[in-house]
């Protein structure tokens, strides 16, 4: 899933102090599972995408395994936002068990103080 172009990309909308610098960190899974079955998932250097306003197709791609340091949009609420989209690549086996595969991601956001 391409985070910039796929409507199925995951998305977070972050609200915070206007123009505040934030550090965004995502804990990424290495596999998805359904019951006892698993499927590998990977994330490349363009699997993340960010923007200070809506508009996924114009977001800035980045590597979601790195900490992203950017600023929240310098607008009054409710427009003091920061968006993050993500996608990834699954690698099913030839005889992969069917089902809905799930995994957990954790997004942590912290003010840097800058």
DSSP file (Angstrom, degrees, kcal/mol; ACC not computed):
  #  RESIDUE AA STRUCTURE BP1 BP2  ACC     N-H-->O    O-->H-N    N-H-->O    O-->H-N    TCO  KAPPA ALPHA  PHI   PSI    X-CA   Y-CA   Z-CA
    1    1 A X              0   0    0      0, 0.0     2,-0.6     0, 0.0    87,-0.1   0.000 360.0 360.0 360.0 124.8    0.0    0.0    0.0
    2    2 A X    >>  -     0   0    0     85,-0.1     4,-2.4     1,-0.1     3,-0.5  -0.765 360.0-149.3 -84.5 122.3    1.4    3.3   -1.0
    3    3 A X  T 34 S+     0   0    0     -2,-0.6    -1,-0.1    43,-0.4    83,-0.1   0.720  93.9  51.4 -67.8 -18.9    0.8    5.9    1.7
    4    4 A X  T 34 S+     0   0    0     44,-0.1    -1,-0.2     1,-0.1    55,-0.2   0.772 125.4  18.0 -87.3 -27.5    0.6    8.7   -0.7
    5    5 A X  T <4 S+     0   0    0     -3,-0.5     2,-0.5    52,-0.0    -2,-0.2   0.593  98.0  91.9-123.5 -14.5   -1.9    7.3   -3.2
    6    6 A X    ><  -     0   0    0     -4,-2.4     3,-1.9     1,-0.1    -1,-0.0  -0.757  56.5-152.6 -96.3 124.7   -3.8    4.4   -1.6
    7    7 A X  T 3  S+     0   0    0     -2,-0.5    -1,-0.1     1,-0.3    -4,-0.0   0.669  96.2  63.2 -66.0 -15.2   -7.2    5.2    0.1
    8    8 A X  T 3  S+     0   0    0     -6,-0.1    -1,-0.3     2,-0.0    -5,-0.1   0.398  75.9 120.6 -88.9   2.3   -6.6    2.1    2.3
    9    9 A X  S <  S-     0   0    0     -3,-1.9    78,-0.2    -7,-0.2     2,-0.1  -0.346  72.6-106.8 -63.0 146.2   -3.4    3.6    3.9
   10   10 A X  E     -A   86   0A   0     76,-1.9    76,-1.8    -2,-0.0     2,-0.3  -0.412  40.5-163.9 -70.1 153.5   -3.5    4.0    7.6
   11   11 A X  E     -A   85   0A   0     74,-0.2     2,-0.4    -2,-0.1    74,-0.2  -0.995  16.6-168.9-146.8 136.9   -3.9    7.6    8.9
   12   12 A X  E     -A   84   0A   0     72,-2.8    72,-2.2    -2,-0.3     2,-0.5  -0.967   9.8-155.8-118.4 141.0   -3.4    9.5   12.1
   13   13 A X  E     -A   83   0A   0     -2,-0.4     2,-0.5    70,-0.2    70,-0.2  -0.978  15.0-164.0-115.6 117.1   -4.6   13.1   12.6
   14   14 A X  E     -A   82   0A   0     68,-3.2    68,-1.7    -2,-0.5     2,-0.4  -0.883   5.1-167.3-108.6 128.2   -2.6   14.8   15.4
   15   15 A X  E     +A   81   0A   0     -2,-0.5     2,-0.3    66,-0.2    66,-0.2  -0.914  26.9 130.8-111.1 141.4   -3.8   18.0   17.1
   16   16 A X        -     0   0    0     64,-1.7     2,-0.1    -2,-0.4     3,-0.1  -0.928  57.7 -32.6-166.2-170.5   -1.4   20.1   19.3
   17   17 A X  S >  S-     0   0    0     -2,-0.3     3,-2.1     1,-0.1    55,-0.3  -0.384  76.0 -97.6 -62.2 132.2    0.0   23.5   20.1
   18   18 A X  T 3  S-     0   0    0      1,-0.3    56,-0.3    -2,-0.1    55,-0.1  -0.250 102.0  -0.6 -58.7 134.6    0.3   25.6   17.0
   19   19 A X  T 3  S+     0   0    0     53,-0.7    -1,-0.3    54,-0.5     2,-0.2   0.544  93.6 149.3  64.0  11.6    3.8   25.6   15.4
   20   20 A X    <   -     0   0    0     -3,-2.1    52,-2.5    53,-0.2     2,-0.4  -0.508  49.8-120.4 -73.8 140.7    5.1   23.3   18.1
   21   21 A X  E     -D   71   0B   0     50,-0.2    91,-2.1    -2,-0.2    92,-0.6  -0.677  36.3-173.0 -80.5 133.9    7.9   20.9   17.1
   22   22 A X  E     -DE  70 111B   0     48,-3.4    48,-1.8    -2,-0.4     2,-0.5  -0.904  22.9-140.6-126.6 154.9    7.0   17.3   17.6
   23   23 A X  E     -DE  69 110B   0     87,-2.7    87,-1.8    -2,-0.3     2,-0.5  -0.981  20.0-162.8-113.5 123.5    8.8   13.9   17.4
   24   24 A X  E     +DE  68 109B   0     44,-3.3    44,-2.7    -2,-0.5     2,-0.4  -0.929   9.9 179.1-111.4 124.8    6.7   11.2   15.8
   25   25 A X  E     - E   0 108B   0     83,-2.7    83,-3.2    -2,-0.5     2,-0.5  -0.991   9.3-162.3-128.5 133.7    7.8    7.6   16.3
   26   26 A X  E     - E   0 107B   0     38,-0.6     2,-0.7    -2,-0.4    81,-0.2  -0.958  12.1-146.7-117.2 128.5    5.9    4.5   15.0
   27   27 A X  E     - E   0 106B   0     79,-2.9    79,-1.4    -2,-0.5     2,-0.3  -0.857  26.8-156.2 -90.4 118.1    6.5    1.0   16.3
   28   28 A X        -     0   0    0     -2,-0.7     2,-0.1    77,-0.2    77,-0.1  -0.751   8.9-127.6-102.5 140.3    6.0   -1.3   13.3
   29   29 A X        -     0   0    0     -2,-0.3     3,-0.1     1,-0.1    74,-0.0  -0.464   3.1-151.8 -78.3 157.2    5.1   -4.9   13.3
   30   30 A X  S    S+     0   0    0      1,-0.2    11,-1.8    -2,-0.1     2,-0.3   0.524  79.6  20.6-101.4 -11.2    7.1   -7.5   11.4
   31   31 A X  E     -F   40   0C   0      9,-0.3     2,-0.3    59,-0.0     9,-0.2  -0.991  63.6-140.8-152.2 158.2    4.2   -9.8   10.8
   32   32 A X  E     -F   39   0C   0      7,-2.9     7,-2.3    -2,-0.3     2,-0.3  -0.803  26.5-159.7-111.1 158.3    0.4   -9.9   10.7
   33   33 A X  E     -FG  38 102C   0     69,-2.7    69,-2.6    -2,-0.3     2,-0.3  -0.978  25.1-174.1-143.4 155.4   -1.6  -12.8   12.1
   34   34 A X  E >  S-F   37   0C   0      3,-2.3     3,-2.1    -2,-0.3     2,-0.2  -0.909  75.4 -45.2-142.4 116.9   -5.0  -14.5   12.0
   35   35 A X  T 3  S-     0   0    0     -2,-0.3    64,-0.0     1,-0.3     0, 0.0  -0.431 124.9 -20.5  59.1-126.2   -5.4  -17.3   14.5
   36   36 A X  T 3  S+     0   0    0     -2,-0.2    -1,-0.3    -3,-0.1     2,-0.3   0.523 120.2  94.0 -89.0  -7.2   -2.2  -19.5   14.3
   37   37 A X  E <   -F   34   0C   0     -3,-2.1    -3,-2.3    59,-0.0     2,-0.3  -0.618  53.8-169.1 -94.3 146.1   -1.2  -18.2   10.9
   38   38 A X  E     -F   33   0C   0     -2,-0.3     2,-0.3    -5,-0.2    -5,-0.2  -0.881  10.2-162.0-129.3 161.4    1.2  -15.3   10.2
   39   39 A X  E     -F   32   0C   0     -7,-2.3    -7,-2.9    -2,-0.3    53,-0.1  -0.976  27.0-117.3-143.7 128.2    2.2  -13.3    7.2
   40   40 A X  E     -FH  31  91C   0     51,-0.6    51,-2.2    -2,-0.3     2,-0.4  -0.346  28.6-170.0 -65.1 144.2    5.3  -11.1    6.9
   41   41 A X  E     - H   0  90C   0    -11,-1.8     2,-0.3    49,-0.2    49,-0.2  -0.994   2.5-169.7-132.4 141.9    4.9   -7.3    6.5
   42   42 A X  E     - H   0  89C   0     47,-2.6    47,-2.6    -2,-0.4     2,-0.4  -0.914  11.9-149.7-132.1 159.3    7.7   -4.9    5.6
   43   43 A X        -     0   0    0     -2,-0.3    45,-0.1    45,-0.2     2,-0.1  -0.996  15.6-158.7-131.8 126.8    8.0   -1.1    5.5
   44   44 A X    >   -     0   0    0     -2,-0.4     3,-1.6    18,-0.1    20,-0.6  -0.250  41.3 -83.4 -98.0-173.9   10.4    0.7    3.2
   45   45 A X  T 3  S+     0   0    0      1,-0.3     3,-0.1    18,-0.2    -1,-0.0   0.489 129.7  40.8 -73.5  -1.8   11.9    4.2    3.2
   46   46 A X  T 3  S+     0   0    0     15,-0.1   -43,-0.4    17,-0.1    -1,-0.3   0.037  80.9 105.3-128.3  25.7    8.8    5.7    1.6
   47   47 A X  S <  S+     0   0    0     -3,-1.6    40,-2.4   -45,-0.1     2,-0.3   0.557  74.8  62.2 -83.3  -8.8    6.2    3.7    3.6
   48   48 A X  E     -CB  62  86A   0     14,-2.3    14,-2.4    38,-0.2     2,-0.3  -0.819  62.0-176.3-113.1 157.9    5.4    6.8    5.7
   49   49 A X  E     -CB  61  85A   0     36,-2.1    36,-3.2    -2,-0.3     2,-0.3  -0.982   2.3-172.2-152.9 140.5    4.0   10.1    4.6
   50   50 A X  E     +CB  60  84A   0     10,-1.9    10,-3.1    -2,-0.3     2,-0.3  -0.943   9.0 165.6-137.1 157.0    3.3   13.4    6.5
   51   51 A X  E     - B   0  83A   0     32,-1.8    32,-3.4    -2,-0.3    22,-0.1  -0.957  38.4-128.5-164.5 153.3    1.6   16.8    5.9
   52   52 A X  S    S+     0   0    0     -2,-0.3    29,-0.4    30,-0.2     2,-0.3   0.383  94.5  28.5 -89.1   3.2    0.4   19.7    8.0
   53   53 A X  S    S-     0   0    0     30,-0.1    30,-0.1     2,-0.1    26,-0.0  -0.962 100.7 -73.7-151.9 167.2   -3.0   19.7    6.3
   54   54 A X  S    S+     0   0    0     -2,-0.3    -2,-0.1     1,-0.1    27,-0.0  -0.224  79.9 101.7 -60.6 156.3   -5.4   17.2    4.6
   55   55 A X    >   -     0   0    0     -4,-0.1     3,-2.2     2,-0.0     4,-0.1   0.576  41.0-171.3 126.5  66.0   -4.3   16.1    1.2
   56   56 A X  G >  S+     0   0    0      1,-0.3     3,-1.7     2,-0.2   -50,-0.1   0.827  83.4  62.9 -51.6 -38.7   -2.8   12.7    1.2
   57   57 A X  G 3  S+     0   0    0      1,-0.3    -1,-0.3   -52,-0.1   -53,-0.1   0.578 106.3  45.5 -70.7  -7.4   -1.7   12.9   -2.4
   58   58 A X  G <  S+     0   0    0     -3,-2.2    -1,-0.3     2,-0.1    -2,-0.2   0.183  86.7 125.7-116.0  15.3    0.6   15.8   -1.6
   59   59 A X    <   -     0   0    0     -3,-1.7     2,-0.6   -55,-0.2    -8,-0.2  -0.273  64.8-110.9 -75.6 163.3    2.2   14.4    1.5
   60   60 A X  E     -C   50   0A   0    -10,-3.1   -10,-1.9    -2,-0.0     2,-0.1  -0.841  31.9-135.9 -96.9 117.5    6.0   14.1    2.1
   61   61 A X  E     +C   49   0A   0     -2,-0.6   -12,-0.3   -12,-0.2     2,-0.3  -0.433  33.2 159.3 -77.2 148.1    7.1   10.5    2.1
   62   62 A X  E     -C   48   0A   0    -14,-2.4   -14,-2.3    -2,-0.1     2,-0.7  -0.940  48.4 -84.2-155.2 172.7    9.6    9.3    4.7
   63   63 A X    >   -     0   0    0     -2,-0.3     3,-1.9   -17,-0.2   -18,-0.2  -0.778  31.8-157.1 -86.8 110.9   10.9    6.1    6.4
   64   64 A X  T 3  S+     0   0    0     -2,-0.7   -38,-0.6   -20,-0.6    -1,-0.1   0.561  87.1  71.6 -71.2  -4.8    8.5    5.3    9.2
   65   65 A X  T 3  S+     0   0    0    -21,-0.2    -1,-0.3   -40,-0.1     2,-0.3   0.529  93.2  70.5 -83.2  -4.4   11.2    3.3   11.0
   66   66 A X  S <  S-     0   0    0     -3,-1.9     2,-0.5   -41,-0.0   -40,-0.3  -0.712  97.0 -99.6-105.3 160.6   12.9    6.6   11.8
   67   67 A X        -     0   0    0     -2,-0.3     2,-0.5   -42,-0.1   -42,-0.2  -0.684  35.3-145.7 -79.4 128.1   11.8    9.3   14.2
   68   68 A X  E     -D   24   0B   0    -44,-2.7   -44,-3.3    -2,-0.5     2,-0.6  -0.852  12.5-167.8 -97.4 124.3   10.1   12.1   12.3
   69   69 A X  E     +D   23   0B   0     -2,-0.5     2,-0.2   -46,-0.2   -46,-0.2  -0.955  29.6 130.7-116.6 114.9   10.7   15.6   13.7
   70   70 A X  E     -D   22   0B   0    -48,-1.8   -48,-3.4    -2,-0.6     2,-0.4  -0.831  50.9 -95.4-147.8-178.9    8.4   18.3   12.3
   71   71 A X  E     -D   21   0B   0    -50,-0.3   -50,-0.2    -2,-0.2     2,-0.1  -0.860  30.5-116.8-112.1 144.9    6.1   21.1   13.3
   72   72 A X        -     0   0    0    -52,-2.5   -53,-0.7    -2,-0.4    10,-0.2  -0.438  53.9 -80.2 -69.3 149.8    2.3   21.2   13.8
   73   73 A X        -     0   0    0      8,-2.2     2,-1.8   -21,-0.2   -54,-0.5  -0.264  39.9-125.3 -55.8 136.1    0.5   23.5   11.5
   74   74 A X  S    S+     0   0    0    -56,-0.3     2,-0.3   -55,-0.1    -1,-0.1  -0.427  71.6 109.3 -86.9  62.1    0.7   27.1   12.7
   75   75 A X  S    S-     0   0    0     -2,-1.8     3,-0.1     4,-0.1     2,-0.1  -0.897  73.1 -96.4-131.2 160.6   -3.1   27.7   12.8
   76   76 A X    >   -     0   0    0     -2,-0.3     3,-2.1     1,-0.1   -59,-0.0  -0.382  69.6 -45.7 -70.9 156.2   -5.7   28.1   15.5
   77   77 A X  T 3  S+     0   0    0      1,-0.3    -1,-0.1     2,-0.2   -60,-0.0  -0.337 125.4  26.4 -57.8 141.8   -7.8   25.1   16.5
   78   78 A X  T 3  S+     0   0    0     -3,-0.1    -1,-0.3     0, 0.0    -2,-0.1  -0.950 123.7  53.6 -92.6  12.5   -9.2   23.0   14.9
   79   79 A X  S <  S+     0   0    0     -3,-2.1     2,-1.5     1,-0.1    -2,-0.2   0.258  74.8 103.5 -93.6  13.3   -6.6   23.6   12.1
   80   80 A X        +     0   0    0     -6,-0.1   -64,-1.7   -62,-0.1     2,-0.2  -0.611  62.3 138.2 -89.2  73.5   -3.5   23.1   14.3
   81   81 A X  E     -A   15   0A   0     -2,-1.5    -8,-2.2   -29,-0.4     2,-0.3  -0.690  45.2-163.3-123.3 166.7   -3.0   19.7   12.9
   82   82 A X  E     -A   14   0A   0    -68,-1.7   -68,-3.2    -2,-0.2     2,-0.4  -0.944  17.5-153.7-148.5 129.4   -0.4   17.3   11.6
   83   83 A X  E     -AB  13  51A   0    -32,-3.4   -32,-1.8    -2,-0.3     2,-0.4  -0.849   8.8-172.2-110.7 142.5   -1.2   14.2    9.5
   84   84 A X  E     -AB  12  50A   0    -72,-2.2   -72,-2.8    -2,-0.4     2,-0.3  -0.997   3.9-175.3-131.5 128.5    0.7   10.9    9.2
   85   85 A X  E     -AB  11  49A   0    -36,-3.2   -36,-2.1    -2,-0.4     2,-0.3  -0.868   5.7-172.5-115.1 154.0   -0.2    8.2    6.6
   86   86 A X  E     +AB  10  48A   0    -76,-1.8   -76,-1.9    -2,-0.3     2,-0.3  -0.994   9.7 172.8-146.2 153.3    1.5    4.8    6.4
   87   87 A X        -     0   0    0    -40,-2.4     2,-0.3    -2,-0.3   -85,-0.1  -0.827   7.7-175.5-142.4-179.3    1.5    1.8    4.1
   88   88 A X        -     0   0    0     -2,-0.3     2,-0.4   -45,-0.1   -45,-0.2  -0.955  25.5-103.3-167.1-178.3    3.5   -1.4    3.8
   89   89 A X  E     -H   42   0C   0    -47,-2.6   -47,-2.6    -2,-0.3     2,-0.3  -0.986  23.8-155.5-126.9 124.5    4.1   -4.6    1.8
   90   90 A X  E     -H   41   0C   0     -2,-0.4     2,-0.4   -49,-0.2   -49,-0.2  -0.701   3.4-154.7 -95.1 153.1    2.9   -8.0    2.7
   91   91 A X  E     -H   40   0C   0    -51,-2.2   -51,-0.6    -2,-0.3     2,-0.1  -0.696  16.4-169.5-127.7  77.8    4.6  -11.2    1.5
   92   92 A X        -     0   0    0     -2,-0.4   -53,-0.1   -53,-0.1     2,-0.1  -0.367  23.1-117.0 -69.8 147.5    2.1  -14.0    1.5
   93   93 A X    >   -     0   0    0      1,-0.1     3,-1.7     4,-0.1    -1,-0.1  -0.359  31.7-103.8 -73.5 162.3    3.3  -17.6    1.0
   94   94 A X  T 3  S+     0   0    0      1,-0.3    -1,-0.1    -2,-0.1    -2,-0.1   0.853 124.3  34.4 -57.4 -36.3    2.0  -19.5   -2.1
   95   95 A X  T 3  S+     0   0    0      2,-0.0    -1,-0.3     3,-0.0     3,-0.1  -0.217  87.4 167.2-112.4  41.9   -0.4  -21.4    0.1
   96   96 A X    <   -     0   0    0     -3,-1.7     2,-0.1     1,-0.1   -57,-0.1  -0.315  41.6-111.8 -60.8 133.8   -1.2  -18.7    2.5
   97   97 A X        -     0   0    0    -59,-0.2    -1,-0.1     1,-0.1    -4,-0.1  -0.438  36.2-117.7 -63.5 136.6   -4.2  -19.4    4.8
   98   98 A X        +     0   0    0     -2,-0.1     2,-0.3    -3,-0.1    -1,-0.1  -0.349  61.4  92.4 -74.5 158.7   -7.1  -17.1    3.9
   99   99 A X  S    S-     0   0    0     -2,-0.1     2,-0.7     2,-0.1   -65,-0.0  -0.825  79.2 -59.8 146.6 177.0   -8.4  -14.7    6.5
  100  100 A X        -     0   0    0     -2,-0.3     2,-0.4     2,-0.0   -67,-0.0  -0.857  51.2-154.0 -94.1 114.5   -8.2  -11.2    7.9
  101  101 A X        -     0   0    0     -2,-0.7     2,-0.3   -67,-0.1   -67,-0.2  -0.749  14.0-171.4 -94.3 135.5   -4.7  -10.6    9.1
  102  102 A X  B     +G   33   0C   0    -69,-2.6   -69,-2.7    -2,-0.4     2,-0.3  -0.878  10.8 173.6-126.9 155.5   -4.1   -8.1   11.8
  103  103 A X        -     0   0    0     -2,-0.3     2,-0.4   -71,-0.2   -71,-0.1  -0.969  27.5-114.5-152.6 164.1   -1.2   -6.4   13.5
  104  104 A X        -     0   0    0     -2,-0.3     2,-0.4     2,-0.0   -75,-0.1  -0.860  23.8-177.4-107.9 138.6   -0.5   -3.7   16.0
  105  105 A X        -     0   0    0     -2,-0.4     2,-0.5   -77,-0.1   -77,-0.2  -0.966  11.6-153.6-125.5 146.7    1.3   -0.4   15.4
  106  106 A X  E     -E   27   0B   0    -79,-1.4   -79,-2.9    -2,-0.4     2,-0.5  -0.988   3.1-161.8-123.7 127.1    1.9    2.2   18.1
  107  107 A X  E     -E   26   0B   0     -2,-0.5     2,-0.4   -81,-0.2   -81,-0.2  -0.934   8.4-169.7-106.6 123.8    2.3    5.9   17.3
  108  108 A X  E     -E   25   0B   0    -83,-3.2   -83,-2.7    -2,-0.5     2,-0.4  -0.949   2.0-172.4-114.5 133.4    4.0    8.0   19.9
  109  109 A X  E     +E   24   0B   0     -2,-0.4     2,-0.4   -85,-0.2   -85,-0.2  -0.989   7.7 172.3-126.3 132.2    4.1   11.8   19.7
  110  110 A X  E     -E   23   0B   0    -87,-1.8   -87,-2.7    -2,-0.4     2,-0.2  -0.999  34.7-116.6-138.9 141.2    6.1   14.1   22.0
  111  111 A X  E     -E   22   0B   0     -2,-0.4   -89,-0.2   -89,-0.2   -91,-0.0  -0.569  19.4-153.5 -69.7 137.4    6.8   17.8   22.0
  112  112 A X        -     0   0    0    -91,-2.1    -1,-0.1    -2,-0.2   -90,-0.1   0.691  32.8-119.8 -86.7 -18.7   10.5   18.4   21.6
  113  113 A X              0   0    0    -92,-0.6   -91,-0.1    -3,-0.0    -2,-0.1   0.388 360.0 360.0  92.7  -3.0   10.6   21.7   23.4
  114  114 A X              0   0    0    -93,-0.2   -92,-0.1     0, 0.0    -3,-0.0   0.425 360.0 360.0 -94.5 360.0   11.8   23.5   20.3
